Amino acid sequence: MKKFALLYSENLKEYDLGHVLTQERYQHFMDLFSDKLGGHPDFEIVTPAPASHADLLLVHTEDYIRRIERLESRDPWDTPLSAGLVRAAKLLAGAGKLAGELTFSGRYRKSFVVGGGVQHANRTQERGFGVFSDVGVCAEHLKKNFGVQRILVIDTDAHAGEGLYDIFCEDPQVLSISVHQNPATLYPGRGFVKDIGCGAGRGYAVNVPLPPQSGDQVYEYVLQEIFAPLADEFAPEIILMVDGSDPHFTDRLTNMGVTLAGLRMIGAIVSRKAEELCQGRVVDFVGSGYSADPNIVSWGWLASIAGVCGVDLDLEEPQPRPAAIRPDAGLAETKEMARSLKNELSGYWRCFSS
């Protein structure tokens, strides 16, 4: 039996916004995957079907879906709508749904949604390159149709996932942890330490803002100090991961300092925790990255996948790391932030109450 499902369709190439997110990323990545891991016996490419109207209603409102289908955009600069984009957005949401099914049912140990990880769109608003929430559809489908009670979402995209926050902020069945560049310095301007959910979900939304240029050691620190103890206490039945290449030091839209080895390390830490807690079940939505060099985007995606799967892969940076980007850049400031965050969450989690 194959262990890892790579969910991909050529029709995803219609997810082209005409700016820093264009369809070329898909072909670049699939060519690299074919070259480096295409012959690996544990991987299988699985073609998803588009999400149905009922699938989309798991997360989004009827009015929102109809407006999107009429191509009436309210975010025309970042997320201009077209018929092809809407088709691809439904396909991406369908990929998220299928990835959850394949992984939770045990057919595959881990699944990867190529180009996935819609994190800014919420139930009623397209935003930040995203239309329909593939992560949201995955989680709600697992809850409604598979009886899953505890889902952990770990989002290491460099932008705060405020759309996912809005979708899940009142839901204690979903523990969402977003590790991102300080939103005082980057879109979307939300995702601070004090944003910890609301109502019954208060304490189940965790925002981990990092200083610009944060390097590999910073990510390792917050994953060990914040993600790991929360995961242990929450005991998820499955982990959904949102990641990609945009924490890389070459990214055009962000200001972080992570290397390809760092991206692999992030995936490996999440995967090890999944092995400990939920039979290794991980759905990885791997889609961010806006480096001018498309090879870096593709290598970043592949590095994450290799980390999650524990696959050996030689990683060589396409560009040398600038001297100003150090592995421990931002670590002292991050430790101060972590103390504040633990204090904010101490009334909700035993692991932070001492």
C-alpha positions as CSV (number, residue, x, y, z in Angstrom):
1,M,0.0,0.0,0.0
2,K,1.2,3.5,-0.8
3,K,1.8,5.7,2.2
4,F,1.6,9.2,0.8
5,A,-1.0,10.8,-1.5
6,L,-0.2,13.8,-3.6
7,L,-3.4,15.4,-4.6
8,Y,-3.0,17.2,-7.9
9,S,-4.9,17.9,-11.1
10,E,-3.8,19.7,-14.2
11,N,-6.9,21.8,-13.9
12,L,-5.5,23.5,-10.8
13,K,-3.5,25.5,-13.3
14,E,-6.6,27.6,-13.7
15,Y,-5.7,29.0,-10.2
16,D,-3.9,32.0,-11.8
17,L,-4.4,35.4,-10.4
18,G,-2.2,37.2,-12.9
19,H,0.3,38.7,-10.3
20,V,2.7,36.9,-7.9
21,L,0.5,33.8,-7.9
22,T,0.4,32.2,-11.4
23,Q,-0.1,28.8,-12.8
24,E,3.6,28.2,-13.6
25,R,4.2,27.1,-10.0
26,Y,2.2,23.9,-10.5
27,Q,4.2,22.7,-13.5
28,H,7.5,23.7,-11.9
29,F,6.7,21.8,-8.8
30,M,5.4,18.7,-10.5
31,D,8.5,18.6,-12.7
32,L,10.7,18.8,-9.6
33,F,8.6,16.2,-7.8
34,S,8.8,13.8,-10.8
35,D,12.6,14.3,-11.0
36,K,13.3,13.8,-7.3
37,L,10.6,11.7,-5.9
38,G,8.5,10.5,-8.8
39,G,10.0,7.0,-8.6
40,H,9.6,6.7,-4.9
41,P,7.5,3.6,-4.1
42,D,5.6,5.3,-1.2
43,F,4.0,8.2,-3.2
44,E,0.9,8.1,-5.4
45,I,-0.6,11.0,-7.3
46,V,-4.4,11.2,-6.7
47,T,-6.7,13.3,-8.8
48,P,-9.4,15.1,-6.8
49,A,-12.9,16.1,-7.9
50,P,-14.3,19.6,-7.4
51,A,-16.1,20.3,-4.1
52,S,-19.9,20.1,-4.5
53,H,-22.2,22.9,-3.5
54,A,-23.0,21.0,-0.3
55,D,-19.3,20.6,0.4
56,L,-18.8,24.4,0.2
57,L,-21.8,25.0,2.4
58,L,-19.9,23.2,5.2
59,V,-18.0,26.4,5.6
60,H,-19.4,29.2,3.4
61,T,-22.8,30.8,3.2
62,E,-25.2,30.4,0.3
63,D,-25.0,34.1,-0.5
64,Y,-21.2,34.0,-0.6
65,I,-21.0,31.0,-2.9
66,R,-23.6,32.5,-5.3
67,R,-21.7,35.8,-5.4
68,I,-18.4,34.1,-6.2
69,E,-20.1,32.1,-9.0
70,R,-21.4,35.4,-10.4
71,L,-17.7,36.6,-10.4
72,E,-18.6,39.6,-8.2
73,S,-15.3,40.2,-6.4
74,R,-14.9,42.3,-3.3
75,D,-11.1,41.8,-3.3
76,P,-10.3,42.7,-6.9
77,W,-6.7,43.6,-6.4
78,D,-5.4,40.6,-4.5
79,T,-8.1,38.1,-5.6
80,P,-9.6,39.0,-9.0
81,L,-12.3,36.5,-9.9
82,S,-12.6,34.6,-13.2
83,A,-14.6,31.6,-14.3
84,G,-11.3,29.5,-14.4
85,L,-10.3,30.7,-11.0
86,V,-13.6,29.7,-9.5
87,R,-13.4,26.3,-11.1
88,A,-9.9,25.8,-9.7
89,A,-11.0,27.1,-6.2
90,K,-13.7,24.5,-6.1
91,L,-11.2,21.8,-7.2
92,L,-8.8,22.9,-4.4
93,A,-11.6,22.7,-1.8
94,G,-12.5,19.2,-3.2
95,A,-8.8,18.2,-2.8
96,G,-8.9,19.3,0.8
97,K,-12.1,17.2,1.4
98,L,-10.6,14.2,-0.2
99,A,-7.2,14.5,1.5
100,G,-9.0,14.4,4.9
101,E,-10.9,11.3,3.9
102,L,-7.9,9.5,2.5
103,T,-5.8,10.2,5.6
104,F,-8.3,9.7,8.4
105,S,-9.6,6.5,6.8
106,G,-6.1,5.1,6.9
107,R,-5.8,4.6,3.1
108,Y,-2.8,6.8,3.2
109,R,-0.7,7.9,6.2
110,K,-0.3,11.4,5.0
111,S,-1.8,13.5,2.2
112,F,-0.6,16.6,0.4
113,V,-2.8,19.2,-1.3
114,V,-0.6,20.8,-4.0
115,G,-1.2,24.5,-4.1
116,G,-3.5,24.4,-1.1
117,G,-3.7,26.2,2.2
118,V,-6.3,29.0,1.7
119,Q,-5.9,30.9,5.0
120,H,-7.2,34.4,4.4
121,A,-10.7,33.7,3.0
122,N,-13.4,33.3,5.6
123,R,-17.0,32.2,5.5
124,T,-18.3,35.3,3.6
125,Q,-15.2,37.0,2.1
126,E,-12.5,36.1,-0.5
127,R,-9.2,37.6,0.6
128,G,-5.5,37.4,0.1
129,F,-5.5,35.1,-3.0
130,G,-8.0,32.7,-1.5
131,V,-11.7,32.0,-2.4
132,F,-13.0,28.8,-0.8
133,S,-11.4,27.4,2.3
134,D,-9.9,24.0,1.5
135,V,-8.7,23.7,5.1
136,G,-12.1,24.6,6.4
137,V,-13.9,22.1,4.1
138,C,-11.5,19.4,5.2
139,A,-12.0,20.0,8.9
140,E,-15.8,20.4,8.7
141,H,-16.1,17.3,6.6
142,L,-14.1,15.3,9.0
143,K,-16.2,16.5,11.9
144,K,-19.6,16.0,10.3
145,N,-19.1,12.8,8.3
146,F,-16.3,11.0,10.2
147,G,-17.1,12.0,13.8
148,V,-13.7,13.6,14.4
149,Q,-13.8,15.5,17.7
150,R,-10.3,17.1,17.8
151,I,-8.5,18.6,14.9
152,L,-5.2,20.5,15.2
153,V,-4.4,23.1,12.5
154,I,-0.8,24.2,12.5
155,D,-0.2,27.1,10.0
156,T,3.4,28.0,9.4
157,D,2.8,30.2,6.4
158,A,4.5,33.6,7.0
159,H,1.2,35.4,6.9
160,A,-1.2,35.1,9.8
161,G,-4.2,33.0,8.9
162,E,-6.9,35.4,9.9
163,G,-9.5,33.7,7.7
164,L,-9.0,30.4,9.4
165,Y,-9.1,32.2,12.7
166,D,-12.5,33.7,11.8
167,I,-13.8,30.3,10.7
168,F,-12.7,28.4,13.8
169,C,-12.5,31.0,16.5
170,E,-15.6,29.7,18.4
171,D,-14.9,26.0,17.9
172,P,-13.3,24.1,20.7
173,Q,-13.0,21.0,18.4
174,V,-10.4,22.8,16.4
175,L,-7.1,24.0,17.9
176,S,-5.6,26.4,15.5
177,I,-2.0,27.5,15.9
178,S,-0.6,30.2,13.4
179,V,3.1,30.8,13.4
180,H,3.8,33.9,11.3
181,Q,5.7,37.2,10.8
182,N,4.6,39.9,13.2
183,P,1.4,41.3,11.6
184,A,2.4,44.8,12.6
185,T,4.9,44.4,9.7
186,L,3.0,42.3,7.2
187,Y,-0.4,41.6,5.7
188,P,-3.1,40.9,7.0
189,G,-2.4,43.1,10.1
190,R,-4.1,40.6,12.4
191,G,-2.8,37.6,14.5
192,F,-1.4,39.0,17.7
193,V,-0.7,37.2,21.0
194,K,-4.0,38.4,22.5
195,D,-6.1,36.9,19.7
196,I,-7.0,33.6,21.3
197,G,-10.5,32.9,20.0
198,C,-13.9,33.7,21.4
199,G,-16.9,32.1,23.1
200,A,-16.6,28.4,23.5
201,G,-13.5,28.5,21.4
202,R,-11.6,30.9,23.6
203,G,-8.1,29.5,24.2
204,Y,-8.3,27.3,21.1
205,A,-6.9,29.9,18.7
206,V,-3.2,30.5,19.2
207,N,-1.2,33.2,17.3
208,V,2.6,33.1,17.4
209,P,3.9,36.4,15.8
210,L,7.6,36.3,15.0
211,P,10.0,39.2,14.3
212,P,11.0,39.8,10.7
213,Q,14.1,37.8,9.6
214,S,13.4,35.0,12.1
215,G,15.6,32.1,11.2
216,D,15.4,28.3,11.5
217,Q,16.2,28.2,15.2
218,V,13.2,30.5,16.0
219,Y,10.8,28.2,14.2
220,E,12.3,25.2,16.0
221,Y,12.0,27.0,19.3
222,V,8.3,27.9,19.0
223,L,7.3,24.5,17.6
224,Q,9.0,22.8,20.6
225,E,7.8,25.4,23.2
226,I,4.3,26.1,22.0
227,F,3.1,23.7,19.4
228,A,4.4,20.5,21.0
229,P,2.9,21.0,24.5
230,L,-0.4,22.2,23.2
231,A,-0.6,19.2,20.9
232,D,0.2,16.8,23.7
233,E,-2.5,18.2,25.9
234,F,-5.1,18.6,23.1
235,A,-4.4,15.0,21.7
236,P,-5.6,15.6,18.2
237,E,-7.1,12.8,16.0
238,I,-5.5,14.4,12.9
239,I,-3.2,17.3,12.2
240,L,-3.9,19.7,9.3
241,M,-0.8,21.6,8.3
242,V,-0.7,24.9,6.2
243,D,2.7,25.7,4.9
244,G,4.8,26.4,1.8
245,S,7.8,28.5,0.8
246,D,7.0,32.0,1.9
247,P,9.0,31.9,5.2
248,H,12.1,31.4,2.9
249,F,14.6,34.3,3.0
250,T,14.2,35.0,-0.7
251,D,10.4,35.6,-0.7
252,R,9.2,38.8,-2.3
253,L,6.2,39.3,0.0
254,T,7.6,38.4,3.4
255,N,10.7,39.2,5.4
256,M,11.6,36.0,7.1
257,G,14.9,34.1,7.2
258,V,14.1,30.4,6.9
259,T,16.2,28.1,4.7
260,L,15.1,25.0,2.8
261,A,16.6,22.9,5.6
262,G,14.4,24.9,8.0
263,L,11.3,24.2,5.9
264,R,12.1,20.5,6.0
265,M,12.7,20.7,9.8
266,I,9.2,22.3,10.3
267,G,7.6,19.5,8.5
268,A,9.6,16.9,10.4
269,I,8.7,18.3,13.8
270,V,5.0,18.3,13.0
271,S,5.1,14.8,11.6
272,R,6.9,13.4,14.6
273,K,4.2,14.8,16.9
274,A,1.5,13.3,14.6
275,E,3.3,9.9,15.0
276,E,3.1,10.2,18.7
277,L,-0.4,11.4,19.0
278,C,-2.6,10.4,16.0
279,Q,-1.1,7.5,14.2
280,G,0.9,9.8,11.9
281,R,-2.2,11.4,10.3
282,V,-1.2,14.6,8.6
283,V,-2.9,16.5,5.8
284,D,-0.4,19.1,4.4
285,F,-1.7,22.0,2.4
286,V,1.5,23.2,0.7
287,G,1.0,26.2,-1.4
288,S,2.6,29.5,-0.3
289,G,5.7,31.0,-1.8
290,Y,6.4,34.1,-3.9
291,S,10.1,34.1,-4.6
292,A,11.1,35.6,-8.0
293,D,12.9,32.3,-8.7
294,P,10.2,29.6,-9.2
295,N,12.7,26.9,-8.3
296,I,12.8,28.2,-4.8
297,V,9.0,27.9,-4.4
298,S,9.1,24.4,-5.8
299,W,12.1,23.3,-3.6
300,G,10.4,24.8,-0.6
301,W,7.3,22.7,-1.2
302,L,9.4,19.6,-1.7
303,A,11.4,20.3,1.4
304,S,8.3,20.4,3.5
305,I,6.9,17.2,2.0
306,A,10.2,15.5,2.6
307,G,10.2,16.6,6.2
308,V,6.6,15.4,6.8
309,C,7.4,12.1,5.1
310,G,10.9,11.5,6.5
311,V,12.2,11.1,3.0
312,D,15.9,11.7,2.3
313,L,16.4,14.6,0.0
314,D,19.6,16.6,-0.8
315,L,18.7,20.3,-0.3
316,E,21.0,22.9,-1.8
317,E,20.0,26.5,-1.6
318,P,19.6,28.0,-5.1
319,Q,20.8,31.3,-3.7
320,P,23.4,31.9,-0.9
321,R,21.9,33.1,2.4
322,P,22.8,36.7,3.1
323,A,25.1,37.3,6.0
324,A,22.4,39.3,7.8
325,I,20.1,36.2,7.9
326,R,21.3,34.2,10.8
327,P,19.7,30.9,12.0
328,D,19.1,32.5,15.5
329,A,17.9,35.8,14.2
330,G,15.0,37.0,16.3
331,L,15.4,34.3,19.0
332,A,15.7,36.6,22.0
333,E,12.7,38.6,21.0
334,T,10.7,35.4,20.3
335,K,11.4,34.0,23.8
336,E,9.9,37.2,25.2
337,M,6.8,36.8,23.0
338,A,6.5,33.1,24.0
339,R,6.4,34.1,27.7
340,S,3.6,36.5,27.0
341,L,1.7,34.0,24.9
342,K,2.0,31.3,27.6
343,N,0.7,33.7,30.2
344,E,-2.2,34.6,27.9
345,L,-3.1,31.0,27.5
346,S,-2.4,29.8,31.1
347,G,-6.0,29.9,32.1
348,Y,-7.0,27.5,29.3
349,W,-4.1,25.0,29.1
350,R,-2.4,23.1,31.9
351,C,0.9,23.0,30.1
352,F,1.2,26.7,30.5
353,S,-0.3,27.1,33.9
354,S,2.7,26.5,36.0
